[in-house]
Amino acid sequence: MPPMPLELALNVTRRHFFRDCAVGVGKIALASLLSGAIRPERAFGGAAADAPEGARPTHFPAKAKSVIHIFMAGAPSHLDLYDYKPALAKLEGKPIPPEVIGGQRYAFIRPESAAFGPRFKFNKCGESGAEIAEIMPHLAKIVDDICIVKSLHTEQFNHAPAQIFFTTGFSQPGRPSMGSWVTYGIGAETNDLPAFVVMSTGSGISGGAATWSSGFLPSVYTGVRLRNQGDAILDVSNPAGVDPQLQKDSFNLVGALNRQRLEVEGDPEIATRISSYEMAARLQVSAPELMNFGSESKATLEMYGADPEKPSFARACLLARRMVERGVRFVNIFNEGWDAHNDLVGNHTNNCKLTDQASAALVTDLKQRGLLNETLVIWGGEFGRTPMIQSNPALGHTLGRDHHPQAYSIWLAGGGIKPGLTYGATDELGFNVVENKVDVHDVQATILHLLGLDHERLTYRYAGRDFRLTDVHGRVVRDILA
């Protein structure tokens, strides 16, 4: 046999061996990747070549089937919404005791800045007696349906790292987000809409796309960002004059070529491209139907405070309910604007006017439709706000609060969460957690648990080691589970 030409020899790789050898090793390996048989704790590293279509087995029976994560970017003040501190009001204008502050340093204020008491009146609400600020009257009506966690803390004190940390378990970009981990683990319940959807109702968030990225997971698990007005996705509608049969034939040809290349390369990004083309075709039918509010009653629209024709937080919440009805697995709603370094009263009053009614309506609507038990709703930001005042005329800051990572509050509802519970506590000034401290990784572990996933077993091999959402931390907060 004559020797192989040099230019051909240089192009021969192990992939060619697996493709061409008589025993068909390449096809066997590819079949194992595509089968999903080792879900949801697969450890096939960067070679995954499948898409999230179809629900997959969980580690144990799940309480929740889907998640709606309402992320209040900018960090709402726990001291002015959920964690009333009369002692802080009495101390107003005086320095926080040094033994409370310890060695804490802040970005915009000195630790010895004067105490800044609660800016709003609080009321005991519902049978649970939870204390809620007067600027959240709608949440006050459903307080017995939610669980308020007052003892959350984080390791991050700037917005972008803290937002990325809450959504990915790591403070720097590059790790998969919660929605990506969830869809990687248990797949989708619909083929007509993306399994992981992202909406933004503010001016953008500091953490950017890293908060819904798939990181080192195949990019098929990245969140799909939907617009809050007009076409859900740009260019989802055909331009005038496009022939449907020609478009179908084009899709089929491109799909066949991509599948041939996938069989040769086994590259997960080719699988992502195939899945994206197929989803784009289905979205041309499903997205307009999703965005059409014609089937929603006037009473429902009024309950949310939503105008079907105008982008708003209320419209996003109603869309989130419509998505989980249709089998979307994970919905992120990012609402930016809570960073109250200045005029906290004006900032939080305006933000509550925009979000309180719709947040409460979402829980009520899910409950009325029998969806709350299987839908986990989470509301909160990336950290809390200081008990001390921020006032710096040079920066234009007056009567505000700085970033505070040591303690803050979030609430959860549905999906296996114990309703009417207030969990954890901070000290009398709202500075440090003193009871039932909850770490961000604990929240992530609990979310996965409610979806039937063990956060220690849901792993992905990358760069020589197995990664997970909670890294090497996290525990399930069992006291808040129903």
Wavefront OBJ file of the C-alpha trace (Angstrom):
o trace
v 0.000 0.000 0.000
v 1.494 3.379 -0.958
v 2.201 5.776 1.944
v -0.515 8.307 2.840
v 0.197 11.769 1.412
v 1.596 14.115 4.063
v -1.235 16.654 3.817
v -3.780 13.880 4.476
v -1.811 12.398 7.347
v -1.667 15.781 9.068
v -5.455 16.002 8.948
v -6.096 12.601 10.515
v -7.296 12.918 14.093
v -8.642 10.555 16.741
v -12.130 11.574 15.635
v -11.433 10.131 12.180
v -10.339 6.857 13.799
v -13.528 6.637 15.837
v -15.596 7.440 12.749
v -13.880 5.047 10.350
v -12.766 2.062 12.422
v -14.616 -1.171 11.694
v -16.020 -1.664 15.172
v -17.924 1.610 15.095
v -16.558 2.952 18.395
v -17.385 6.534 17.435
v -21.032 5.759 16.796
v -21.305 3.827 20.052
v -19.820 6.728 22.014
v -22.033 9.274 20.294
v -25.127 7.159 20.920
v -24.331 7.067 24.630
v -24.036 10.854 24.687
v -27.318 11.360 22.917
v -29.292 8.793 24.884
v -29.554 10.772 28.117
v -29.285 7.456 29.960
v -26.890 8.823 32.561
v -28.906 11.915 33.396
v -29.083 13.882 35.672
v -25.618 13.349 37.154
v -23.763 12.986 33.927
v -20.046 13.530 33.954
v -19.281 13.485 30.243
v -17.399 16.769 30.384
v -17.401 19.013 27.377
v -18.612 16.337 24.982
v -22.338 16.602 25.696
v -24.150 16.749 22.412
v -27.776 16.837 23.432
v -30.480 19.432 24.046
v -32.855 19.971 26.992
v -35.967 18.696 25.201
v -37.975 16.237 27.270
v -38.269 15.864 31.022
v -35.593 13.683 32.633
v -35.578 11.578 35.797
v -34.803 13.358 39.048
v -32.703 12.067 41.933
v -35.821 11.818 44.114
v -39.474 12.933 43.874
v -39.718 16.653 43.216
v -42.026 19.121 44.924
v -41.666 21.765 42.195
v -41.729 21.463 38.401
v -40.718 25.025 37.568
v -39.140 28.145 39.056
v -39.903 31.847 38.693
v -36.991 33.833 40.080
v -37.812 37.525 40.523
v -34.431 39.174 40.963
v -34.600 42.687 42.399
v -31.253 43.924 41.142
v -29.675 46.780 43.049
v -30.549 45.289 46.448
v -33.753 46.258 48.289
v -33.338 47.338 51.898
v -34.327 44.583 54.318
v -34.570 47.258 57.039
v -37.255 49.165 55.159
v -39.344 46.297 53.771
v -39.263 43.143 55.929
v -36.991 43.456 58.968
v -38.397 46.121 61.289
v -35.928 47.379 63.900
v -37.370 49.756 66.534
v -33.981 49.876 68.287
v -32.460 51.301 65.103
v -35.089 54.027 65.086
v -34.181 54.938 68.690
v -30.494 55.111 67.786
v -31.053 57.347 64.762
v -28.422 60.049 64.404
v -25.949 58.296 66.710
v -23.021 56.048 65.714
v -23.495 52.284 65.501
v -21.569 50.708 68.435
v -18.051 49.659 67.301
v -18.522 46.145 68.685
v -21.412 45.654 66.235
v -19.469 46.878 63.218
v -16.280 44.964 63.922
v -13.792 45.393 61.079
v -16.393 45.943 58.367
v -15.507 48.409 55.603
v -17.876 49.977 53.076
v -17.666 51.377 49.566
v -19.251 54.796 50.105
v -19.570 55.407 53.848
v -17.465 55.252 56.973
v -18.486 52.561 59.476
v -18.983 55.189 62.172
v -21.701 56.916 60.135
v -24.872 57.686 62.041
v -27.670 55.159 62.437
v -30.558 55.530 59.975
v -33.852 54.199 61.267
v -36.645 52.512 59.247
v -38.178 55.015 56.835
v -41.642 53.452 56.658
v -44.326 52.265 59.016
v -44.573 48.488 59.463
v -47.768 46.504 60.043
v -48.325 43.012 61.418
v -50.106 41.140 58.648
v -52.093 37.945 58.213
v -52.483 35.127 60.676
v -48.706 34.727 60.754
v -48.265 38.275 62.062
v -45.299 38.937 59.771
v -44.240 42.589 59.739
v -44.407 44.190 56.299
v -43.702 47.810 55.348
v -46.701 49.941 54.460
v -45.371 50.496 50.927
v -46.091 46.813 50.129
v -49.869 46.604 50.748
v -50.438 43.845 48.173
v -47.753 41.574 49.605
v -49.291 42.148 53.035
v -52.485 40.473 51.776
v -50.705 37.253 50.764
v -48.172 37.106 53.595
v -49.597 33.779 54.782
v -48.724 32.257 51.388
v -45.029 33.159 51.516
v -41.973 32.322 53.596
v -39.758 35.273 54.557
v -36.100 34.435 55.177
v -34.525 37.236 57.245
v -31.136 35.630 57.787
v -29.523 35.528 54.374
v -25.944 36.722 53.989
v -23.468 36.838 51.120
v -19.729 37.045 50.601
v -20.021 39.755 47.941
v -20.486 43.498 48.489
v -20.508 44.930 44.949
v -23.419 44.544 42.558
v -21.983 42.594 39.621
v -20.097 39.968 41.672
v -23.031 39.596 44.076
v -25.575 39.161 41.277
v -23.375 36.636 39.498
v -22.750 34.849 42.811
v -26.467 34.517 43.564
v -27.316 33.232 40.106
v -24.264 31.021 39.425
v -22.711 30.193 42.813
v -19.464 31.958 41.897
v -18.566 35.658 41.873
v -16.879 35.787 38.461
v -18.370 35.192 35.007
v -17.945 31.786 33.428
v -20.011 29.446 35.596
v -23.428 28.071 34.586
v -26.452 29.878 35.992
v -29.165 28.216 38.069
v -31.519 28.020 35.105
v -28.805 26.309 33.080
v -28.076 23.779 35.825
v -31.787 23.031 36.199
v -32.405 22.462 32.494
v -29.202 20.412 32.246
v -30.398 18.270 35.143
v -34.081 17.690 34.460
v -34.659 18.930 30.931
v -37.772 20.604 29.611
v -41.488 19.906 29.637
v -42.128 21.705 26.380
v -40.528 21.678 22.948
v -42.414 24.767 21.795
v -40.753 27.309 24.105
v -37.253 27.536 25.553
v -36.783 25.649 28.813
v -34.981 28.622 30.397
v -36.313 32.129 29.729
v -34.998 35.525 30.838
v -36.800 38.872 30.944
v -35.508 42.268 32.066
v -37.795 45.091 33.145
v -35.261 47.731 34.208
v -32.325 49.521 32.646
v -30.081 46.457 32.727
v -28.218 44.704 35.513
v -24.597 44.987 36.585
v -23.947 41.248 36.258
v -25.138 41.250 32.658
v -25.525 38.080 30.599
v -23.239 36.173 32.997
v -26.269 35.827 35.288
v -28.136 33.658 32.767
v -25.220 32.148 30.844
v -24.612 28.419 30.562
v -20.931 29.007 31.355
v -18.949 25.860 30.581
v -22.099 23.803 30.018
v -23.041 23.399 26.344
v -24.548 26.693 25.214
v -27.860 24.982 24.457
v -28.525 25.489 28.199
v -28.104 29.281 28.085
v -31.165 31.333 29.023
v -33.148 32.722 26.095
v -33.885 36.381 26.593
v -37.406 37.422 25.610
v -38.363 40.987 24.875
v -41.137 42.551 26.901
v -42.809 44.223 23.936
v -43.542 43.362 20.301
v -41.993 40.171 18.994
v -40.782 38.023 21.871
v -37.521 37.470 19.989
v -36.119 39.723 17.283
v -36.751 38.460 13.752
v -39.046 35.655 14.932
v -41.595 36.861 12.377
v -40.928 36.203 8.702
v -40.365 39.213 6.464
v -42.876 39.773 3.708
v -42.598 37.432 0.733
v -41.003 34.438 2.482
v -42.411 31.207 1.116
v -43.243 28.774 3.980
v -42.350 25.653 1.967
v -39.026 27.129 0.872
v -38.259 28.040 4.480
v -39.122 24.510 5.621
v -36.937 22.974 2.939
v -34.073 25.290 3.938
v -34.404 24.282 7.589
v -34.400 20.606 6.657
v -31.291 20.956 4.491
v -29.372 22.925 7.117
v -30.442 20.421 9.775
v -29.269 17.447 7.718
v -25.884 19.066 7.066
v -25.457 19.955 10.742
v -26.316 16.413 11.832
v -23.741 15.000 9.455
v -21.153 17.304 10.952
v -22.244 16.407 14.484
v -21.701 12.719 13.750
v -18.162 13.509 12.590
v -17.160 15.968 15.304
v -19.332 15.196 18.333
v -19.128 18.928 19.146
v -21.864 20.073 21.588
v -21.985 23.491 19.914
v -23.198 21.832 16.707
v -25.985 20.251 18.764
v -26.734 23.711 20.128
v -27.013 25.095 16.599
v -29.358 22.281 15.546
v -31.511 22.832 18.621
v -31.550 26.610 18.056
v -32.722 26.287 14.452
v -35.455 23.852 15.463
v -36.567 26.024 18.374
v -36.592 29.116 16.147
v -38.964 27.362 13.757
v -41.297 26.332 16.593
v -41.147 29.810 18.154
v -42.643 31.301 15.015
v -45.866 29.656 16.116
v -45.557 29.497 19.904
v -44.088 32.951 20.661
v -46.938 34.996 19.116
v -49.446 32.810 20.989
v -47.530 33.307 24.254
v -47.493 37.071 23.837
v -51.184 37.265 22.901
v -53.110 38.238 26.037
v -56.498 37.930 24.365
v -57.392 34.899 26.480
v -56.689 36.724 29.752
v -59.740 38.133 31.514
v -60.093 41.785 32.397
v -60.054 40.783 36.077
v -56.693 39.024 35.669
v -55.127 41.976 33.866
v -56.393 44.316 36.576
v -55.124 42.014 39.333
v -51.595 42.276 37.908
v -51.979 45.911 36.877
v -50.785 44.878 33.415
v -51.376 46.641 30.112
v -50.979 43.985 27.373
v -49.552 46.554 24.973
v -46.980 48.205 27.246
v -43.760 46.721 28.626
v -43.754 46.588 32.420
v -42.830 44.438 35.389
v -46.513 43.495 35.700
v -46.608 42.260 32.113
v -43.442 40.208 32.719
v -45.010 38.550 35.781
v -48.114 37.643 33.818
v -45.934 36.283 31.016
v -44.057 34.194 33.593
v -47.310 32.570 34.681
v -48.232 31.895 31.073
v -44.802 30.333 30.518
v -44.943 27.878 33.425
v -48.453 26.931 32.280
v -46.889 25.982 28.963
v -44.047 23.969 30.479
v -41.187 26.471 30.715
v -38.857 25.164 33.422
v -37.051 28.273 34.708
v -38.014 31.948 34.343
v -35.773 34.815 35.444
v -37.308 38.284 35.794
v -34.620 40.892 36.426
v -35.937 44.210 37.739
v -33.139 46.730 38.138
v -33.315 49.970 40.107
v -33.154 49.296 43.876
v -29.669 50.738 44.473
v -30.729 53.396 46.993
v -27.516 55.271 47.796
v -29.609 58.410 47.575
v -33.231 59.204 48.534
v -34.106 55.759 49.806
v -37.692 56.798 50.519
v -38.306 57.911 46.939
v -36.440 54.966 45.456
v -38.247 52.260 47.417
v -41.650 53.946 47.187
v -41.406 54.069 43.400
v -40.047 50.529 43.087
v -42.806 49.119 45.263
v -45.415 50.903 43.157
v -43.963 49.155 40.120
v -43.538 45.676 41.609
v -45.645 45.020 44.712
v -49.013 44.488 43.030
v -47.738 42.187 40.295
v -45.507 40.143 42.619
v -48.454 39.427 44.898
v -50.762 38.847 41.917
v -48.385 36.227 40.528
v -48.590 34.180 43.741
v -52.368 34.612 43.924
v -52.868 33.726 40.269
v -50.709 30.605 40.495
v -52.625 29.543 43.608
v -56.022 30.073 41.988
v -54.988 27.986 38.981
v -53.600 25.139 41.075
v -50.043 25.877 39.915
v -48.483 27.264 43.087
v -47.768 23.867 44.632
v -45.608 22.954 41.657
v -44.102 26.396 40.956
v -41.388 27.852 43.182
v -41.375 31.660 43.316
v -38.342 33.517 44.706
v -38.167 37.295 45.321
v -35.051 39.158 46.437
v -31.833 40.951 45.558
v -28.096 40.424 45.838
v -27.503 41.843 49.350
v -29.031 44.197 51.932
v -28.544 47.854 52.882
v -26.655 49.377 55.787
v -28.254 50.409 59.095
v -26.131 53.572 58.737
v -26.970 56.586 56.631
v -25.216 57.383 53.403
v -24.887 61.095 52.861
v -22.148 62.471 50.631
v -22.946 65.780 48.869
v -19.853 65.377 46.669
v -21.378 62.226 45.197
v -24.934 63.553 45.259
v -25.894 61.052 47.969
v -28.298 62.042 50.731
v -30.581 59.957 52.960
v -29.577 56.658 51.399
v -28.012 53.359 52.461
v -24.826 51.621 51.311
v -24.334 47.949 50.318
v -24.608 45.497 53.207
v -23.616 41.845 52.648
v -23.869 40.639 56.269
v -27.655 40.331 56.372
v -30.697 40.676 54.171
v -34.144 39.266 53.438
v -35.804 37.375 50.603
v -39.125 35.574 50.299
v -40.167 32.321 48.660
v -43.559 30.810 47.880
v -45.036 27.590 46.514
v -43.149 24.598 45.190
v -42.771 22.845 48.544
v -42.017 25.910 50.695
v -43.715 26.217 54.097
v -46.183 29.147 53.880
v -46.728 31.754 56.583
v -43.239 31.278 58.040
v -40.662 33.868 59.027
v -37.269 32.197 59.254
v -34.073 33.481 60.836
v -33.307 36.766 62.559
v -30.816 39.610 62.647
v -29.600 41.578 65.667
v -31.585 44.513 67.017
v -29.969 46.868 64.489
v -30.317 44.556 61.479
v -26.548 44.423 61.080
v -25.614 40.747 61.588
v -27.505 37.453 61.408
v -28.005 36.009 64.895
v -30.363 33.093 64.199
v -30.474 30.444 61.437
v -27.901 31.965 59.105
v -28.545 31.080 55.443
v -25.830 31.247 52.815
v -26.459 31.916 49.121
v -25.262 28.376 48.377
v -27.887 27.118 50.836
v -30.605 28.852 48.813
v -29.285 27.255 45.632
v -29.121 23.810 47.251
v -32.717 24.224 48.456
v -33.982 25.264 45.018
v -32.400 22.198 43.417
v -33.756 19.975 46.209
v -37.317 21.160 45.591
v -36.849 20.260 41.921
v -35.785 16.744 42.890
v -32.041 17.306 42.447
v -29.255 16.596 44.921
v -26.910 19.577 44.642
v -23.910 17.374 45.469
v -24.714 14.865 42.696
v -25.648 17.252 39.896
v -22.169 17.707 38.433
v -20.400 18.461 35.189
v -16.798 17.570 34.429
v -14.834 20.517 33.095
v -11.132 21.336 33.069
v -10.310 18.117 34.879
v -12.744 18.265 37.784
v -16.424 17.903 38.586
v -18.208 21.206 39.098
v -21.601 21.852 40.666
v -23.801 24.904 41.255
v -22.958 25.072 44.969
v -19.272 24.326 44.351
v -18.100 22.665 47.601
v -20.633 24.390 49.838
v -24.347 24.481 50.525
v -26.967 22.683 52.569
v -30.701 22.287 52.080
v -32.620 24.619 54.419
v -35.049 21.926 55.554
v -36.773 24.088 58.168
v -38.505 26.104 55.439
v -39.784 23.062 53.533
v -43.450 22.087 53.801
l 1 2 3 4 5 6 7 8 9 10 11 12 13 14 15 16 17 18 19 20 21 22 23 24 25 26 27 28 29 30 31 32 33 34 35 36 37 38 39 40 41 42 43 44 45 46 47 48 49 50 51 52 53 54 55 56 57 58 59 60 61 62 63 64 65 66 67 68 69 70 71 72 73 74 75 76 77 78 79 80 81 82 83 84 85 86 87 88 89 90 91 92 93 94 95 96 97 98 99 100 101 102 103 104 105 106 107 108 109 110 111 112 113 114 115 116 117 118 119 120 121 122 123 124 125 126 127 128 129 130 131 132 133 134 135 136 137 138 139 140 141 142 143 144 145 146 147 148 149 150 151 152 153 154 155 156 157 158 159 160 161 162 163 164 165 166 167 168 169 170 171 172 173 174 175 176 177 178 179 180 181 182 183 184 185 186 187 188 189 190 191 192 193 194 195 196 197 198 199 200 201 202 203 204 205 206 207 208 209 210 211 212 213 214 215 216 217 218 219 220 221 222 223 224 225 226 227 228 229 230 231 232 233 234 235 236 237 238 239 240 241 242 243 244 245 246 247 248 249 250 251 252 253 254 255 256 257 258 259 260 261 262 263 264 265 266 267 268 269 270 271 272 273 274 275 276 277 278 279 280 281 282 283 284 285 286 287 288 289 290 291 292 293 294 295 296 297 298 299 300 301 302 303 304 305 306 307 308 309 310 311 312 313 314 315 316 317 318 319 320 321 322 323 324 325 326 327 328 329 330 331 332 333 334 335 336 337 338 339 340 341 342 343 344 345 346 347 348 349 350 351 352 353 354 355 356 357 358 359 360 361 362 363 364 365 366 367 368 369 370 371 372 373 374 375 376 377 378 379 380 381 382 383 384 385 386 387 388 389 390 391 392 393 394 395 396 397 398 399 400 401 402 403 404 405 406 407 408 409 410 411 412 413 414 415 416 417 418 419 420 421 422 423 424 425 426 427 428 429 430 431 432 433 434 435 436 437 438 439 440 441 442 443 444 445 446 447 448 449 450 451 452 453 454 455 456 457 458 459 460 461 462 463 464 465 466 467 468 469 470 471 472 473 474 475 476 477 478 479 480 481 482
